[in-house]
Amino acid sequence: MILDTFADLLIEIGTEELPPIALPKLSKAFADAVGSQFQGYGIAYRAIERFATPRRLAVLVRDLQTRQADQESVRRGPAVRAAFDASGNPTPAAQGFARSCGVEVTDLGREATEKGEWLIYKSLIPGRDTVALVPEIAEKALAALPIPKRMRWGAGIEEFVRPVHWVCLIMGATPVEGTVLGLTSAPVTYGHRFHHPDSIAIEEAASYEARLLEEGYVVPSFEARKTSIEEKIQAMASEQGLVPRIDPDLLEEVAALVEWPQTLLCHFDEKFLEIPPEVLIETMQTNQKYFPVEDAEGHLQSAFIVITNLESQDPDRVREGNERVIRPRFADAAFFWSQDIKQPLEAFAQRLETVVFQEKLGTIADKSARVTRLGRHLAASVQADPELVQRAAELAKCDLVSSMVYEFPGLQGIMGQYYAAHSNEDPCVCSAMQEQYLPRFAGDVLPSSACGLALAIADRIDTLVGIFGIGLRPTGTKDPYALRRASIAVLRILIETPVDLDLKDLLQTAAEGFPAGVIADDTSSTVLDYMLERLHGYYGDRDISADVVDAVVQVGVSNAFDIDRRVAAVSRFQTLPSAPELAAANKRIRNILAKADSGATADTGLDSDLLSDPAEIALAEKVSALRSQVQPLIEDGNYVETLECLADLRADIDRFFTDVMVMADNEAVRNNRIRLLASVAELFLQVADISRLQ
């Protein structure tokens, strides 16, 4: 078989319906694994296109080399000194190496290295045709997929995430012979389960997508299918003068459920609009995979858009079916709503005593009491009324035991806000019911009400201290209590709101709220270290390097808002022409101070009478002048201007290290010069330890 130098390769695995949530991840992993396999075999390609539907995983490898390059193999034998005797005759070691290579000793080469000269044997290994490697590569790529639980089917021993029904391997216009997952490859694929269940011949790899689109009623590209669904939803809603709510996660899941997406507009009884809209939206999106629609003002309408997987000959019947399915779900939600609002929100509080938060940390009621205490402590920092914060904390978790949230856990906080408003609670308290959970994910909005701020901080801090305190620190990828997310959330609130609050004090106050002996004594310091470590990720997302964060954290600041101002100042300081030299000089100073005797670095003040060299006199005068100049700047938190002022020290420090012998023979002079350097370091340490800058 003769192939062109480069050709397109199609690998398609046809299966029973794949898990929709995992489909995009499986598709990407399959393409990555195929690419990695070809790279490992030394076979080049231009690009890999991915295809994924509920019933197939496929890749189209563009411009793939049709043959491996020949590879030179080099085997090293014995050292030359051991390969020949004094007369130059080959020793048994040399003869044995030559026999193992299938040649005579005279055919061996030599290689000189730093450790001596060695016998070597060079041979050329011919490259294999790519087509002969494809089945093996496909098998290895499928075996490498992130599938936590594989299944078997039929009488075979093959395993995959779902039973496999066909395998299509074709390179250029040539079918690839071979077996993958127990099935013999054939140059055919299959279309839509209902619209085109018969086989579709694939004459060449490049025609794969077009054949499925034109003949098979299948949109094989996951991204193209997702885009098509979104466009169709937008178009259908626009025709009705409506605006669709398109949740990105739902869109991706629906795209993984269908091969030939079609839209259908359905309606429900307007009486259900009396229920909070979030309930209806949650039901439509989570339970039924429907897309709700709103009017131009954002008010939910009594309609929704369904994505079907076929072109129905009787769309009205399909519409009626979907409308019939949603009706009892909405009726249940209406019942839960009517039952829950028969009593005030605080009436649910007693039931919190029956819900365990964590075995060693008590019930949700116990946690609420701790959060209430901590919330009052926080009230002044967020400029909130302590009484309102206390009321919000007492009610914060009550909706967890309501009928609605029991049925729809994703509505916690949202329903609390509705129930609080229905109970005529203060608006600040109502807002806090939902805002206590903000931010829920990276980039999410932060709480805006004072009560919401207090609860969002207090609830997470209580969880962090409690879980760390009983020894359940996150390990590796396991973080069942979402402590990483809680830490980042608190830091974001403190920095971006901002809230001028000392974390060390807050964590200690939280720790004091637990009964004696429940949590470890060093819990507050452990949690503080953990949270400050999260700053590397927080600032890394903003392209601020880890050394800048280290420079600030190392000076012992535990106020996140203050840390942020210092980080901004150090980042700006790095752009100054004198920054590299000052960072190096500070590193040199810190090294000198680290090696000096404790007596030399003791804070006994600088003795001006011991200053003799013009360079050290000038540096001492500059330090004294800058100390009085930057002190008010430090007190105002103006760290940018502080570092800009301290940058003027560069010339004096350089001159000092050039002209002055720090480690003078005279002990008093030596110690005085060390104290002068200590005073220089102290000026910078009021902002950051710039010796840590790279």
C-alpha positions as CSV (number, residue, x, y, z in Angstrom):
1,M,0.0,0.0,0.0
2,I,1.5,3.3,-1.0
3,L,0.3,6.5,0.6
4,D,1.1,10.1,0.1
5,T,3.7,11.7,2.4
6,F,1.0,13.3,4.5
7,A,-2.7,12.3,4.9
8,D,-5.6,13.0,7.1
9,L,-6.6,10.3,9.6
10,L,-10.0,9.6,11.1
11,I,-10.5,7.7,14.3
12,E,-14.1,7.2,15.3
13,I,-15.4,5.1,18.2
14,G,-19.2,4.6,18.1
15,T,-20.8,3.9,21.4
16,E,-24.1,3.8,23.4
17,E,-25.1,7.1,24.9
18,L,-22.1,8.6,26.7
19,P,-22.4,10.5,30.0
20,P,-23.3,14.1,29.0
21,I,-21.4,15.9,31.8
22,A,-18.2,14.0,31.0
23,L,-18.5,14.3,27.2
24,P,-16.4,17.5,26.6
25,K,-13.7,16.3,29.0
26,L,-13.6,12.9,27.3
27,S,-13.4,14.5,23.8
28,K,-10.5,16.7,24.8
29,A,-8.7,13.9,26.6
30,F,-9.1,11.6,23.6
31,A,-7.6,14.2,21.2
32,D,-4.8,15.0,23.6
33,A,-4.0,11.3,24.1
34,V,-3.9,10.6,20.3
35,G,-1.6,13.6,19.8
36,S,0.6,12.4,22.6
37,Q,0.8,8.9,21.1
38,F,1.9,10.2,17.7
39,Q,4.5,12.5,19.2
40,G,5.8,9.5,21.2
41,Y,6.2,7.5,17.9
42,G,7.9,10.5,16.3
43,I,5.1,11.0,13.8
44,A,4.3,14.7,13.0
45,Y,0.9,16.2,12.2
46,R,-0.5,19.7,11.6
47,A,-3.6,19.7,13.8
48,I,-6.2,17.6,15.5
49,E,-9.9,18.3,15.1
50,R,-12.3,16.9,17.8
51,F,-15.8,15.5,17.3
52,A,-18.1,14.3,20.1
53,T,-21.8,13.4,20.2
54,P,-23.8,11.3,22.6
55,R,-22.9,8.2,20.5
56,R,-19.4,8.9,19.3
57,L,-15.9,10.1,20.0
58,A,-13.8,11.0,17.0
59,V,-10.7,12.8,16.0
60,L,-9.5,14.0,12.6
61,V,-5.7,14.3,12.5
62,R,-4.8,16.7,9.8
63,D,-1.7,16.3,7.6
64,L,-0.3,13.3,9.4
65,Q,3.0,11.8,8.3
66,T,2.3,8.5,6.7
67,R,5.6,7.0,7.8
68,Q,7.9,7.2,10.7
69,A,11.4,8.6,10.1
70,D,14.2,6.2,10.2
71,Q,15.9,6.2,13.7
72,E,19.5,5.7,14.5
73,S,20.1,3.3,17.4
74,V,23.4,3.5,19.4
75,R,24.4,0.7,21.8
76,R,27.3,1.3,24.1
77,G,29.6,-1.7,24.9
78,P,32.6,-2.1,27.2
79,A,35.3,0.5,27.7
80,V,38.1,0.3,25.1
81,R,40.6,-0.4,27.8
82,A,38.6,-3.5,28.8
83,A,37.8,-4.5,25.2
84,F,41.4,-5.2,24.1
85,D,44.4,-6.8,25.7
86,A,48.0,-5.5,25.7
87,S,48.6,-6.9,22.2
88,G,45.5,-5.2,20.8
89,N,43.4,-8.4,20.5
90,P,39.7,-8.3,21.4
91,T,38.9,-9.6,24.9
92,P,35.9,-11.8,25.6
93,A,33.9,-8.6,26.6
94,A,34.4,-7.1,23.2
95,Q,33.6,-10.4,21.4
96,G,30.5,-10.9,23.4
97,F,29.3,-7.4,22.7
98,A,29.9,-7.8,19.0
99,R,28.0,-11.1,18.9
100,S,25.0,-9.5,20.7
101,C,25.0,-6.9,18.0
102,G,25.3,-9.5,15.2
103,V,28.5,-8.1,13.8
104,E,32.3,-8.6,14.0
105,V,34.4,-6.6,16.5
106,T,35.9,-4.7,13.5
107,D,32.5,-3.4,12.6
108,L,32.1,-1.7,16.0
109,G,32.7,2.1,16.5
110,R,34.2,4.1,19.3
111,E,32.9,7.0,21.3
112,A,35.1,9.3,23.4
113,T,33.6,10.8,26.6
114,E,34.9,12.6,29.7
115,K,35.1,9.2,31.4
116,G,37.0,7.5,28.6
117,E,36.5,5.8,25.3
118,W,33.9,3.1,24.7
119,L,33.0,0.6,22.0
120,I,29.6,1.4,20.4
121,Y,27.4,-0.1,17.7
122,K,25.3,2.1,15.5
123,S,22.4,0.8,13.5
124,L,19.5,2.3,11.5
125,I,16.0,1.3,12.5
126,P,13.7,1.7,9.6
127,G,10.5,3.7,10.3
128,R,7.2,1.9,10.2
129,D,4.2,2.9,8.1
130,T,1.9,5.0,10.2
131,V,-1.2,3.1,9.1
132,A,0.2,0.0,10.8
133,L,0.4,1.9,14.1
134,V,-3.0,3.4,14.1
135,P,-5.0,0.6,15.8
136,E,-2.4,0.4,18.6
137,I,-2.4,4.2,19.0
138,A,-6.2,4.3,19.2
139,E,-6.2,1.5,21.8
140,K,-3.6,3.3,24.0
141,A,-5.4,6.7,23.7
142,L,-8.7,5.1,24.7
143,A,-7.0,3.4,27.7
144,A,-5.6,6.7,28.8
145,L,-9.0,8.4,29.1
146,P,-10.0,9.7,32.6
147,I,-12.8,7.2,33.1
148,P,-13.3,6.4,36.9
149,K,-15.4,3.4,36.2
150,R,-15.3,1.3,33.1
151,M,-17.9,-1.3,32.0
152,R,-17.9,-4.6,30.0
153,W,-20.5,-5.7,27.5
154,G,-21.3,-8.9,25.8
155,A,-19.0,-11.9,26.2
156,G,-15.8,-9.9,25.6
157,I,-13.2,-8.6,28.1
158,E,-12.9,-5.1,26.6
159,E,-13.8,-2.2,28.9
160,F,-14.9,1.3,28.1
161,V,-17.2,4.0,29.6
162,R,-20.1,2.6,27.5
163,P,-20.5,-0.4,25.2
164,V,-18.8,0.2,21.8
165,H,-20.7,-0.7,18.6
166,W,-18.4,0.4,15.8
167,V,-14.9,1.6,15.0
168,C,-14.0,3.6,11.9
169,L,-10.3,4.1,11.0
170,I,-9.4,5.6,7.7
171,M,-6.3,7.4,6.5
172,G,-6.7,9.6,3.5
173,A,-8.9,7.5,1.2
174,T,-7.5,4.2,2.5
175,P,-9.4,2.1,5.2
176,V,-7.1,1.1,8.1
177,E,-7.3,-2.5,9.0
178,G,-7.2,-3.5,12.6
179,T,-9.0,-4.2,15.8
180,V,-9.9,-1.7,18.5
181,L,-11.7,-2.7,21.7
182,G,-12.5,-6.0,20.2
183,L,-14.2,-4.6,17.0
184,T,-12.8,-4.8,13.5
185,S,-12.5,-1.4,11.9
186,A,-14.6,-0.6,8.9
187,P,-14.8,2.6,6.8
188,V,-18.3,3.4,7.8
189,T,-20.1,5.5,10.4
190,Y,-23.7,5.7,11.6
191,G,-26.1,8.6,11.6
192,H,-28.9,9.7,13.9
193,R,-30.5,6.8,15.8
194,F,-33.9,7.6,14.3
195,H,-33.4,9.8,11.2
196,H,-30.6,7.7,9.7
197,P,-29.9,4.5,11.6
198,D,-28.2,2.9,8.6
199,S,-24.5,2.9,7.9
200,I,-22.8,5.8,6.0
201,A,-19.7,5.0,3.9
202,I,-16.7,7.2,4.5
203,E,-14.7,7.4,1.3
204,E,-12.0,9.6,2.8
205,A,-11.2,10.9,6.2
206,A,-11.7,14.6,5.3
207,S,-15.3,14.0,4.3
208,Y,-16.4,12.7,7.7
209,E,-18.0,15.8,9.1
210,A,-19.8,16.7,5.9
211,R,-21.2,13.2,5.4
212,L,-22.7,13.2,8.8
213,L,-24.2,16.7,8.4
214,E,-25.6,16.1,4.9
215,E,-26.7,12.5,5.2
216,G,-26.7,11.4,8.8
217,Y,-28.6,14.1,10.6
218,V,-25.7,14.5,13.0
219,V,-23.7,17.6,13.9
220,P,-20.5,15.9,14.9
221,S,-18.6,18.9,16.2
222,F,-19.5,19.5,19.9
223,E,-18.6,23.2,19.7
224,A,-20.5,23.7,16.4
225,R,-23.5,21.9,17.9
226,K,-23.4,24.1,21.1
227,T,-23.1,27.3,19.0
228,S,-26.1,26.1,16.9
229,I,-28.2,25.4,19.9
230,E,-27.5,28.9,21.4
231,E,-28.2,30.6,18.1
232,K,-31.5,28.7,17.6
233,I,-32.6,29.5,21.2
234,Q,-31.8,33.2,20.6
235,A,-33.7,33.2,17.3
236,M,-36.8,31.5,18.7
237,A,-37.0,33.8,21.7
238,S,-36.4,36.9,19.6
239,E,-39.3,35.9,17.3
240,Q,-41.6,36.1,20.3
241,G,-40.1,39.3,21.7
242,L,-38.5,37.4,24.5
243,V,-35.0,37.0,26.0
244,P,-33.7,33.5,26.9
245,R,-31.8,32.6,30.0
246,I,-28.9,30.5,28.8
247,D,-26.9,29.0,31.6
248,P,-23.5,28.1,30.2
249,D,-23.3,24.8,32.1
250,L,-26.8,23.8,30.9
251,L,-26.0,24.7,27.3
252,E,-23.0,22.4,27.4
253,E,-25.0,19.6,29.0
254,V,-27.7,19.9,26.4
255,A,-25.2,19.9,23.6
256,A,-23.9,16.6,25.0
257,L,-27.4,15.1,25.0
258,V,-28.4,15.7,21.3
259,E,-27.0,15.0,17.9
260,W,-29.5,16.9,15.7
261,P,-30.7,19.8,17.9
262,Q,-34.2,21.3,17.2
263,T,-36.0,24.0,19.2
264,L,-39.5,24.0,20.5
265,L,-41.4,26.8,22.3
266,C,-43.6,25.6,25.2
267,H,-45.8,27.3,27.8
268,F,-47.1,26.7,31.3
269,D,-50.0,28.1,33.4
270,E,-49.4,31.8,34.3
271,K,-50.6,31.1,37.9
272,F,-47.3,29.5,38.6
273,L,-45.6,32.9,38.2
274,E,-46.8,33.7,41.7
275,I,-44.0,31.4,42.9
276,P,-40.6,33.0,43.2
277,P,-39.0,32.9,39.7
278,E,-35.8,31.2,41.0
279,V,-37.9,28.2,41.9
280,L,-39.4,27.8,38.4
281,I,-36.0,28.5,36.8
282,E,-34.3,25.8,39.0
283,T,-37.0,23.3,38.1
284,M,-36.8,24.0,34.4
285,Q,-33.0,24.0,34.2
286,T,-32.0,21.3,36.7
287,N,-34.8,18.8,36.4
288,Q,-35.9,19.2,32.8
289,K,-33.0,20.8,30.9
290,Y,-35.3,23.6,29.6
291,F,-34.3,27.2,28.9
292,P,-36.5,29.8,30.6
293,V,-37.4,33.0,28.9
294,E,-37.9,36.6,30.2
295,D,-39.3,39.8,28.8
296,A,-37.1,42.8,28.1
297,E,-37.3,43.9,31.7
298,G,-36.0,40.6,33.0
299,H,-39.4,39.3,34.3
300,L,-39.8,35.5,33.9
301,Q,-42.5,34.6,31.4
302,S,-44.8,31.5,31.3
303,A,-42.8,29.9,28.5
304,F,-39.7,27.9,28.0
305,I,-37.6,26.5,25.1
306,V,-37.0,22.8,24.7
307,I,-34.1,21.3,22.7
308,T,-35.2,18.1,21.1
309,N,-33.0,15.5,19.3
310,L,-35.2,15.1,16.2
311,E,-37.3,16.8,13.6
312,S,-40.8,15.7,14.7
313,Q,-43.6,15.2,12.2
314,D,-46.0,16.2,15.0
315,P,-44.3,19.0,17.0
316,D,-47.5,19.9,18.8
317,R,-47.6,16.5,20.4
318,V,-44.0,16.8,21.5
319,R,-44.8,20.3,22.9
320,E,-47.8,18.9,24.8
321,G,-45.6,16.2,26.3
322,N,-43.1,18.7,27.6
323,E,-45.8,20.9,29.0
324,R,-47.4,18.0,30.7
325,V,-44.2,16.9,32.3
326,I,-43.4,20.3,33.8
327,R,-46.9,20.9,35.2
328,P,-46.7,18.5,38.3
329,R,-43.2,19.7,39.1
330,F,-44.5,23.3,39.3
331,A,-47.5,22.1,41.3
332,D,-45.2,20.5,43.8
333,A,-43.1,23.7,44.0
334,A,-46.3,25.7,44.6
335,F,-47.3,23.4,47.4
336,F,-43.9,23.7,49.1
337,W,-44.0,27.5,48.8
338,S,-47.5,27.7,50.3
339,Q,-46.5,25.4,53.2
340,D,-43.3,27.2,54.0
341,I,-44.8,30.7,54.2
342,K,-47.5,29.6,56.7
343,Q,-44.9,30.3,59.4
344,P,-42.2,32.9,59.9
345,L,-38.7,32.1,59.0
346,E,-37.6,32.0,62.6
347,A,-40.0,29.1,63.3
348,F,-37.6,26.8,61.4
349,A,-34.7,27.6,63.8
350,Q,-35.6,24.9,66.3
351,R,-35.2,22.2,63.7
352,L,-31.6,23.2,63.1
353,E,-30.8,21.4,66.3
354,T,-31.5,18.1,64.6
355,V,-29.2,18.7,61.6
356,V,-25.5,17.8,62.2
357,F,-22.9,20.2,60.7
358,Q,-20.0,18.1,61.6
359,E,-19.8,15.3,64.2
360,K,-17.2,17.0,66.4
361,L,-18.4,20.5,65.7
362,G,-22.0,20.0,66.5
363,T,-25.3,20.9,64.8
364,I,-26.2,23.7,62.4
365,A,-27.8,25.4,65.4
366,D,-24.4,25.3,67.2
367,K,-22.7,26.7,64.1
368,S,-25.4,29.5,63.9
369,A,-24.7,30.5,67.5
370,R,-20.9,30.8,66.8
371,V,-21.6,32.7,63.6
372,T,-23.9,35.1,65.5
373,R,-21.2,35.8,68.0
374,L,-18.6,36.3,65.4
375,G,-20.9,38.4,63.3
376,R,-21.5,40.9,66.1
377,H,-17.7,41.1,66.5
378,L,-17.5,42.0,62.8
379,A,-20.3,44.5,62.7
380,A,-18.2,47.6,63.4
381,S,-15.7,46.6,60.7
382,V,-18.4,46.4,58.0
383,Q,-20.3,49.4,59.4
384,A,-23.3,47.3,60.3
385,D,-25.8,47.4,63.1
386,P,-24.8,44.6,65.5
387,E,-28.5,43.8,66.3
388,L,-29.3,43.4,62.6
389,V,-26.2,41.2,62.1
390,Q,-27.2,39.1,65.0
391,R,-30.7,38.7,63.7
392,A,-29.4,37.8,60.2
393,A,-27.1,35.2,61.7
394,E,-29.9,33.6,63.7
395,L,-32.0,33.3,60.6
396,A,-29.2,32.5,58.1
397,K,-29.6,28.7,58.0
398,C,-33.3,28.4,58.8
399,D,-34.3,27.9,55.1
400,L,-32.1,24.7,55.0
401,V,-34.9,22.8,56.8
402,S,-37.7,24.3,54.7
403,S,-39.7,22.1,52.3
404,M,-38.6,24.0,49.3
405,V,-34.8,23.9,50.0
406,Y,-35.1,20.2,51.0
407,E,-36.4,19.5,47.5
408,F,-34.2,22.1,45.7
409,P,-30.9,22.4,47.6
410,G,-29.6,24.9,45.1
411,L,-32.1,27.4,46.3
412,Q,-30.6,27.8,49.8
413,G,-30.2,31.5,50.7
414,I,-32.5,32.5,47.8
415,M,-35.5,31.1,49.6
416,G,-34.2,32.4,52.9
417,Q,-34.4,35.9,51.4
418,Y,-38.0,35.4,50.2
419,Y,-39.1,33.9,53.6
420,A,-37.4,36.7,55.5
421,A,-39.1,39.3,53.4
422,H,-42.4,37.5,53.9
423,S,-41.8,37.6,57.6
424,N,-41.2,41.4,57.4
425,E,-37.6,41.2,58.5
426,D,-35.3,44.3,58.0
427,P,-34.1,44.6,54.3
428,C,-30.5,44.3,55.5
429,V,-31.4,40.9,57.1
430,C,-33.3,39.8,54.0
431,S,-30.3,40.6,51.7
432,A,-28.0,38.7,54.0
433,M,-29.9,35.5,53.6
434,Q,-28.7,35.2,50.0
435,E,-25.5,37.2,50.2
436,Q,-24.0,35.0,52.9
437,Y,-23.1,32.5,50.1
438,L,-21.4,35.1,47.9
439,P,-19.0,34.8,46.1
440,R,-20.0,31.3,45.0
441,F,-17.3,30.9,42.4
442,A,-14.3,32.7,40.9
443,G,-15.3,36.1,39.5
444,D,-18.8,36.0,41.2
445,V,-20.2,39.2,42.7
446,L,-19.5,40.1,46.4
447,P,-22.0,40.8,49.1
448,S,-23.2,44.4,49.0
449,S,-25.2,44.8,52.2
450,A,-23.5,45.3,55.6
451,C,-25.3,42.3,57.1
452,G,-24.4,40.2,54.1
453,L,-20.7,41.1,54.4
454,A,-20.7,40.2,58.1
455,L,-22.4,36.8,57.5
456,A,-20.3,35.9,54.4
457,I,-17.1,36.4,56.4
458,A,-18.2,35.0,59.7
459,D,-19.7,31.8,58.3
460,R,-16.6,30.9,56.3
461,I,-14.2,31.8,59.1
462,D,-16.1,29.6,61.5
463,T,-16.0,26.7,59.0
464,L,-12.2,27.2,58.4
465,V,-11.4,27.4,62.1
466,G,-13.6,24.5,63.0
467,I,-12.5,22.1,60.3
468,F,-8.8,22.9,60.6
469,G,-9.2,22.7,64.4
470,I,-10.3,19.1,64.3
471,G,-7.5,18.1,61.9
472,L,-9.4,17.9,58.6
473,R,-7.1,20.1,56.5
474,P,-7.4,19.8,52.7
475,T,-5.0,17.3,51.2
476,G,-4.0,17.1,47.5
477,T,-7.1,17.4,45.5
478,K,-9.4,16.5,48.3
479,D,-11.2,19.4,49.9
480,P,-14.7,18.1,51.0
481,Y,-15.5,21.3,53.0
482,A,-14.3,23.6,50.2
483,L,-11.8,25.4,52.5
484,R,-9.7,26.6,49.6
485,R,-12.8,28.3,48.1
486,A,-13.8,29.7,51.5
487,S,-10.3,31.2,52.0
488,I,-10.3,32.9,48.6
489,A,-13.8,34.2,49.1
490,V,-12.9,35.8,52.5
491,L,-9.8,37.3,51.0
492,R,-11.7,38.7,48.0
493,I,-14.3,40.3,50.3
494,L,-11.6,41.9,52.5
495,I,-9.6,43.1,49.6
496,E,-12.1,44.1,47.0
497,T,-14.9,45.5,49.2
498,P,-12.7,46.5,51.0
499,V,-12.9,45.7,54.7
500,D,-10.1,47.0,57.0
501,L,-9.9,44.0,59.2
502,D,-7.0,42.0,60.9
503,L,-7.3,38.3,60.0
504,K,-5.2,37.2,63.0
505,D,-7.5,38.9,65.4
506,L,-10.6,37.6,63.6
507,L,-9.4,34.0,63.6
508,Q,-8.4,34.1,67.2
509,T,-11.9,35.5,68.1
510,A,-13.5,32.7,66.1
511,A,-11.4,30.0,67.8
512,E,-12.5,31.3,71.2
513,G,-16.1,30.6,70.2
514,F,-15.6,26.8,70.3
515,P,-15.9,24.8,73.5
516,A,-12.6,24.1,75.3
517,G,-10.8,21.0,73.9
518,V,-12.7,20.8,70.7
519,I,-10.1,22.4,68.4
520,A,-6.3,22.5,68.6
521,D,-4.6,25.3,70.4
522,D,-2.6,26.5,67.3
523,T,-5.7,26.5,65.0
524,S,-5.8,30.3,64.4
525,S,-2.2,30.5,63.4
526,T,-2.5,27.4,61.2
527,V,-5.5,28.8,59.4
528,L,-3.8,32.2,59.0
529,D,-0.8,30.6,57.3
530,Y,-3.1,28.6,55.0
531,M,-5.2,31.7,54.0
532,L,-2.1,33.8,53.4
533,E,-0.7,31.1,51.2
534,R,-3.8,31.3,49.0
535,L,-2.8,34.9,48.2
536,H,-0.2,33.4,45.7
537,G,-3.1,32.0,43.6
538,Y,-5.2,35.1,44.0
539,Y,-2.5,37.5,42.8
540,G,-1.2,35.0,40.3
541,D,-4.5,35.3,38.4
542,R,-3.7,39.1,38.3
543,D,-0.2,38.4,36.8
544,I,1.5,39.5,40.1
545,S,4.5,37.2,40.8
546,A,4.8,35.1,43.9
547,D,8.0,36.9,45.1
548,V,6.0,40.2,45.4
549,V,3.5,38.4,47.6
550,D,6.2,36.8,49.7
551,A,7.9,40.2,50.1
552,V,4.8,41.6,51.7
553,V,3.6,38.5,53.7
554,Q,7.1,38.0,55.3
555,V,6.8,41.3,57.3
556,G,4.0,39.8,59.3
557,V,1.0,41.8,58.1
558,S,-2.3,39.9,58.5
559,N,-4.7,42.6,57.3
560,A,-5.7,41.5,53.8
561,F,-6.7,45.0,52.7
562,D,-3.4,46.4,53.9
563,I,-1.5,43.5,52.2
564,D,-3.2,44.4,49.0
565,R,-2.0,48.0,49.2
566,R,1.5,46.9,49.9
567,V,1.4,44.4,47.0
568,A,0.4,47.2,44.7
569,A,3.2,49.4,46.0
570,V,5.9,46.7,45.6
571,S,4.6,45.8,42.1
572,R,5.0,49.5,41.2
573,F,8.4,49.7,43.0
574,Q,9.6,46.8,40.7
575,T,9.3,49.1,37.7
576,L,11.7,51.7,39.1
577,P,15.2,51.7,37.6
578,S,16.8,51.4,41.0
579,A,14.6,48.4,42.1
580,P,17.0,45.6,41.1
581,E,20.0,47.2,42.9
582,L,18.0,48.0,46.0
583,A,16.6,44.5,46.2
584,A,20.1,43.1,45.8
585,A,21.5,45.5,48.5
586,N,18.7,44.5,50.9
587,K,19.5,40.9,50.3
588,R,23.1,41.6,51.1
589,I,22.1,43.6,54.3
590,R,19.8,40.7,55.4
591,N,22.6,38.2,55.0
592,I,25.0,40.4,57.0
593,L,22.4,40.9,59.8
594,A,21.7,37.1,59.8
595,K,25.4,36.3,60.5
596,A,26.0,39.1,63.0
597,D,26.1,38.6,66.7
598,S,22.9,39.4,68.6
599,G,24.8,42.1,70.5
600,A,25.6,43.8,67.2
601,T,22.0,43.9,66.0
602,A,20.5,44.9,69.4
603,D,18.4,48.1,69.2
604,T,20.8,50.3,71.2
605,G,20.7,53.2,68.7
606,L,23.3,54.5,66.3
607,D,26.4,56.1,67.9
608,S,27.2,59.1,65.6
609,D,30.6,59.5,67.3
610,L,31.7,56.2,65.8
611,L,30.8,57.2,62.2
612,S,34.1,58.3,60.5
613,D,33.9,57.4,56.8
614,P,32.1,60.0,54.6
615,A,30.0,57.2,53.0
616,E,28.6,55.9,56.3
617,I,28.0,59.5,57.6
618,A,26.1,60.3,54.4
619,L,24.0,57.1,54.7
620,A,23.2,57.7,58.3
621,E,22.1,61.2,57.6
622,K,19.9,60.0,54.7
623,V,18.3,57.3,56.8
624,S,17.5,59.8,59.5
625,A,16.0,62.2,57.1
626,L,13.9,59.5,55.3
627,R,12.7,58.1,58.6
628,S,10.9,61.3,59.5
629,Q,9.8,61.7,55.9
630,V,8.2,58.3,55.4
631,Q,6.6,57.9,58.9
632,P,3.5,59.9,58.1
633,L,3.2,58.1,54.8
634,I,3.3,54.7,56.5
635,E,0.6,55.8,59.0
636,D,-1.6,56.8,56.1
637,G,-1.0,53.6,54.2
638,N,0.7,55.4,51.4
639,Y,3.1,52.6,50.6
640,V,3.7,53.6,46.9
641,E,5.1,57.0,47.9
642,T,7.0,55.4,50.8
643,L,8.9,53.1,48.5
644,E,9.5,55.9,45.9
645,C,11.1,57.9,48.7
646,L,13.2,55.0,49.9
647,A,14.5,54.5,46.3
648,D,16.6,57.6,46.9
649,L,18.8,55.4,49.1
650,R,20.3,53.6,46.2
651,A,23.3,55.8,45.6
652,D,24.2,56.1,49.3
653,I,23.9,52.3,49.8
654,D,26.1,51.6,46.8
655,R,28.7,54.1,48.0
656,F,28.6,52.6,51.5
657,F,29.3,49.1,50.3
658,T,32.1,50.4,48.0
659,D,33.9,52.6,50.5
660,V,33.2,51.1,53.9
661,M,34.5,47.9,55.5
662,V,31.5,46.7,57.5
663,M,33.4,44.1,59.4
664,A,35.9,46.4,60.9
665,D,38.5,45.2,63.4
666,N,37.2,47.6,66.0
667,E,34.2,45.8,67.6
668,A,32.4,49.0,68.5
669,V,32.8,50.4,65.0
670,R,31.7,47.1,63.4
671,N,28.6,46.8,65.6
672,N,27.7,50.5,64.8
673,R,27.9,49.9,61.1
674,I,25.8,46.7,61.4
675,R,23.2,48.8,63.3
676,L,23.3,51.3,60.5
677,L,22.5,48.6,58.0
678,A,19.8,47.3,60.3
679,S,18.2,50.8,60.3
680,V,18.2,50.7,56.4
681,A,16.5,47.3,56.4
682,E,13.9,48.5,59.0
683,L,12.9,51.4,56.7
684,F,12.0,49.0,53.9
685,L,10.5,46.4,56.2
686,Q,7.8,48.9,57.2
687,V,6.4,48.1,53.8
688,A,7.9,44.8,52.6
689,D,11.0,42.6,52.6
690,I,12.2,43.6,49.2
691,S,15.2,41.3,49.6
692,R,12.9,38.6,48.5
693,L,12.3,40.1,45.1
694,Q,13.8,38.2,42.2
